[in-house]
């Protein structure tokens, strides 16, 4: 794309033949002295190599030449500024393309590199071309990276000793965006909106800016590791060549392609991708389901679903996880936690054990075993302040004081951190526990937690039926 053609942006400064009143000896800002009045510059109408040129006498450590017109800079566009020069007499100087970065209201945008590489002139009469590229993104080949800059005053610097005389040809400013953008019509690259991709700089604002300017085009996250320190929502399609990192409590929401494979592309890690996708599912109203797209997720340790969301302990809006598999990766993370300790029990308070030794080691959801304990009794709550444990059901004939064993099994998906989780559905998801892990630990409370599954004969040929199972937590 060429903005001079598509948007009518004027890039080329006028030739020196049109007069030197628009060529500043300073930064190019309004009111700066021009070479029409300094006496250090003169227009040469004819030269052996140049049809018309500016002859400049170097009188300062850095002698500046800037066009006073404002050359527009747009996000995602890259300009090459070039000219030809030759030394006529005096010390041989260094020459470099340079500019002044302007922001809204004519304010200088500081902290940027405002010159290109220096070319040292080595002989008199030799014509040397110098050039530099300016643009909003930190890309290979860009000499002046200017994010959040609206316009520039461009020209050159003469460096080195004073007294040299240099002739300068007319400047050429051209749009070279096509060198950096593979498909400018269909893609908006976050690099072009200031993203660094160094894994350290917070690129959240750059992602949001790229998305805001996409207007239906695809947002491209090109190669790199991007740190996002804040919540980011992308309204357009997004594609990842690089990956992102972000704090556990920050959300990354995709409005157009909200699915598990996109999160895998974003985070480069299957488990983390699922956690971040689940976090977005519970915090974004436009999506009621997360499609795993048939992917098998290898799980190295139990996934604490409440910790993955991070902020809610109660949720009662329909949400669905569908179409995939979970499989544990064998390892010690799946070994049950077993605690054996002594407690007191009273039939007058049948749902509590008191005077619990080592209470800090007992986990909510643990299976309770011991004399007088029924087949399925679990720990509903642990109160370390009062050294008491709340049970899911009463005991029968338990001694006033005896030893109990608490076994906390490990689950692929553990919802026990939620106090109340309702209208939650897991649809067409297979849990390949492999004798290594348990499948699902439900929340403490919550109606209509539904598991939809297809029941298939052992031969795997003819599906028999479908069933809806409404379940409650054993704790």
N, C-alpha and C positions, 0 to 999 in steps of 0.2 A: 504494500500500500504506500502511496506517495501522497502526503498531506497537501503538498502544493497543488496537486491535481484534484483530489477528492474533496478537500475542505477549503480550497482557495487560500491556504496559508502562504504568506509572502516570506520567503527564506532569503533570497539573494539581496545583499546590500547593494547600493548603487555604485557604479564605477567612480574612480577618483576624478574622471573627466567632468563629472557633474558638480564638482566643487568640494572643498575640504571643510566646509562649515559643519558637516555632520560627522566628522572624524575627530574624536576626542583625544587629547594628550593625557587624559586621566582614565577614569573607569567607564566613561560613556554616559554617565548619568546627566540629567538636565542641569545646565549651568556650568558644566566643566569646560575648561579651556579647549579650543579646537586648533587644529593645524592651519586653519585659515588666518589665525592671529598670532601664533607663537613665534613664527619666523624660523622654526626648526624643521619645517616640512614644506616642500614645493612640488607642484605637479609638473611632471616631465611629459610633454605630449608625444614625444617620439623617442624610442630607444631601440637599439639593435635587436633585443629579444622581446621587449614589451611594446604593445601598441600605444599604451599610455600608462604611466605608473607614478607612484609617490616616492620622492626621494626624501629620506629621513636622516637627520643628523642625531646621533646618540649623545645625549647630554646628561643622563642620569644613570644611576646604578641599574635600575630597571626602567627603560624607556618604553612607555605604553602607547599603543594605538588601538582605539576601540570605536566601533560603529555606534553612533548614538541612537540609532533606531532599535526598537525592541523586537528581537527575533523570537517568535513564539515557540515554546516547548510544550509538548503534549505527552501525557503518560503513555508509555509504550512506543514512542517514536525516538529515533536516533538520527542525529545530524552529524555530517562530516564537514568541518570547516577547513578550507585549504587555500593556499596561495603559493606563489613562486617569488623567490627573493634572490638578490645577488649583492655581494659586497663591492663597493666602488673604490673606497679608500679608507685609510685609518686602521685602527685595530680591528681584527676579525672578530665579530661578536657571535654569541649564541642567539638562536631565534626559536621561539616557541609560540604556538597558537595559545591564546588566552581569552578569558571572558570574565564577566561580572554576572553573578546569579541573582535574579530579581524575583521577589515574591509579591503577594497581594499588597496593594497600596504603595508599590515602589520600594518596599523594604528589602534590604540586602539579606540574602539567605546565607548565613555564615556556616563555618565548619566544613566546607566543601573544597575539593581540589579544583582550582580555577585556571589551570593551565595544563597543556599537554607536554609531551617529551621535548626536551631541548635539542636542537640540531646545531652543532658547531660549524660555522662556515670556515673553510680551510684555504680558500684561494679567492682572488679577485676575478670578477667577471663570470664566475661559474654560476649558472642558474640552478637553484636548489628548491625542490618542492617540500613544503612542510604542511602537516595536517594533524588533526586530532578529532576524535569522535566524542560527542556529548550525548547523554541520554539518562533516563530515569532509573535504569536497572544496572545492577552490578554484574556486568557480563564481561567475558574475556574480549579484549579489544576496545573496550570503552575507556577512554582516558579521563574523562570528567563525568563522574556519576553524580547526577543532580536530581534526586527525588524531591518532590514537592516544590519544584521551581517552575515559575510561569513563563519567564522569558529570560533572555540573556543579551548582554552587549558584548559582541565578539570582535576579535582582532588579533593582535600579536604583541609579544614582548621582545625587546632586544636586551640581552644580558651581556655581562663582561665589561671590558674597559670602555671608557668614553672616547669620543672623537671619531668613531667610525661613521661612514656614510653608506647607507643601504638603500637600494631601490626595491620597491615592493609592487608586485602586480595586483590587479583587482582580485578581491576575495570571492571564493565560490563556497556557498553553503548548500548542501544537498541532503535529501532524505535518503538514508541508507538502512531504514528499518528492515527491509527485506533480507538483509544479511543476518539479522538476529531472530526474526520472527518467521517461523515455518509456514504459518497459515494465519496471517493477520486478520482475515475476514471472519474466521471461525473460532479463534483462540485468543484468550486474554491470559497472559502469563503473570503470575504474582511477582516475578522478578522485576517487571516493568513498573510496579507500583511501590518499590522500595524494599521488597523482601530480601533479606540477606542469605537465608538458607545456611547459616553457619552453626546452627544448633544452640546459639547463645542469645542473639538479638531477638527481642520480641517482635515477631512478624504478624501479630494479630491484625493491626491496622492495615497493613499492606494487603492481607487476604480480603478484608472487608472492602477495601478500596477497589481491588480488582473485580470483586463480585459486583459492586455497585456500578461499575462501568461496563460490565459484560453485555448487558442488554440482550440476553438470550444466547450469547456466545458461550462457549465452553471455557471454564476457568482451568488453566493448566498450572499444576504445581511441578515445575521442572526439577531436575536433579538437585539434590541438596537435602539437608536435615533442617527443618523449620521449627523453631520453638514458638508456641502460641501460649502466651501468658494470660489470656482472657478468653471468655466465651466467644466463639465464632460461629455464625450461621451463614451458610452459602445458599443463595436462592437459585443460582443457575447450575447447570451440569458442571461437574468437577472431575478432573482426571489427575492421577498422581503418577509422576515419574520419581519424585522424591518422597520423603516420609516426614511425619510431624511428631513432635513430642509436646506434651502439655501437662500441667498439674492435674492431679486426680480429680479435683473439684471443679475443673473447667470443662465445659461442654463443647462438642464439635458437631454441628447439626447440618445435614445435607437435605435440602427440601426436594430436590429433583431426583436424586438417585440415592435414596435412603435404603441401603441394603448392606448385608454383612460383607460381601466381597469388596465394596468400596472402602469400608473401614479397615479391612486387611491391607489394602493398597496404601491407605493413609498412614497406618501405624506400623506396618511391617511385622506384626506379631499377632498370632491368632487369638490368644487369650485376651490380650489388651484390647484388640479390636472389638471382641464381643462385649467386653465390659463398657467400652465407650459407646458402642451402639445401643446397649441396654440403657445406659445413662441418658442418651438422647431420646430414646423411646418414651421414657417416663417424664421427660421434661419438654416435650414438643407436641402441641395439640393436633397438628396436621397429620400425624402418622399414628395409626392404631396397631400396626404390626411391623415386626422385624423379620424379613425374609432371609433365611440363611442360604438360600439359593442352592440347596443340595450339598452344601459343604460339610465335611467332617472336621470338627474342631478337636484337636488333641489338647487335653487338659492336664497340666502338670501338677496342679494342686486344687483343692476345693475352691470353687468360686463363690465368695460371699456376695450375694446379689445386692443386699442393702448397702454394703460398703462400696460396691461398684457404682451404684446410683449416688450415694454420698450424702444426701440431705433429707430424704424422706423416710419415715418409719411407718406411715400410713398412706395407702394408695387404693382408690376404689373406682378407677376408670378403666373401661375395657382396654386391654392390651394383649397382644398375641405374639408369641415366638413360634415360627413355623419353618418346616421344610429343611431338615438337616440332621446331623448326628453329633453326639458328644461321646468321646472315648478317653478314658484316663490313660496317662503315661505312667507305667508302673514305676513305683518309687516309694520312699518312706513317707512322703506327704500324705499317703492314703492309709497309713497305719492308724487303727483306732486309738484314741486316748483313753486309758483305763486308770481310774482313781478308786482306791479302796480306802474307806475312812469310817469313823464311828460317829453316829448321830443319835439324837433322842427323838422318840415318837410318842404322841398321845392320841388316843382314839377320840378325844374331845376336839382335836384339831387335826383331822385326818388327811389334810392336803399339805401338811408341812412337816419337814424334818428340822429340828433345832439343835443348837450346840454342835454345829457341824465342824469337824476338824478339817483343816486344809481346804476351806471353802473356796479359796481363790483358784484352786485347780479344777473345780467342777464346772463344766460347760453346760449352758442351756442346750437342751435337746439330747442330753445323755440318757441312755437306757439304764434304768435302775434295776438291780437284781439283789436278792437276799431273801432271808426267811420272811414269809408273809407278804411278799411282793408278787402281784399278778403278772401275767404274761407280757403285757405291753404297758408299762408305766414309764413316763419320761419326766425329765426336769423341765418345768415351764419357766421358772425364774430362779435367779440366785441373788440373795440379798447379803452382801458381804458385811454391811453395817450391823445387822442383827444375827449374823451367822446362821441363816435359815435358807432352806430350799423349798420351793413350791413344786408340788407334784401334779401330774396331769390327772391322776385318779387316786382314790383312797387305797391305803394298805389294808390288809386283812390279817389280824392276829399277830402283828409285828410286836416284837419286844419293846419295852420302854427305852432300852438302849442296846444297840447292836451294830454290827458292821455291815455296810452296804458297798456294793461295787457300782460305779458309774462308768458306763462305756459310751463314749461319744464316737459314733461312726462318722466317716467322712463321705460327703455327698458331692456329686458333680456340680449340682446347682443347689446352693444352700440359701433358702429364703428366711431363715429363722431370725435374722436381724430385723425383719419387719414386724411391728406389733400387730398390724392388720393389713392384709393384702387381699383385695376382692376383685372379681371380674377379670381374673388373669387366666390366660389360656395358653397351653402348649400344644400345638397342633402338628401332627405328622413329623414328630421329632423322635429319633431313636437314641436310646441311652445304652451304649455298648459297655456295660459296667465290667465285663470280663472277669468277674470274681475279685476285682481289685477295689472298686468303689461302690457306694450306694448311689441311687439315682437322684432323688429330689428330697430335700428337707423343706417342709412347708412352713409358712409363717405361723405365728402364735395364734392369730385369729384371721378370719376371712371366709366369706361365703363364695361359692361358685369359683373355686380354683379348678379349672377343667383340664383334663388330659384327653385329647383325641388321639386315637391310634387305629391303625389297620391291623386286624388279626389275620394271619396267613397260615395255612397248613404247613407242617414241617417240610413238605416237599417244595414249598414256595411257588406253587403253581396257581392255585385258585383262591382268591380272597373270599373269606366267609362272610364277614359282616363288619360294621363299624359300631363303636360304642362310645357313649358320652359318660364319663365318670366324674361326678362331683365329689370332691374330697375335702376333708378337714385335716388339720395338722394333728399328729399324735401328741404334740406338746401343748 
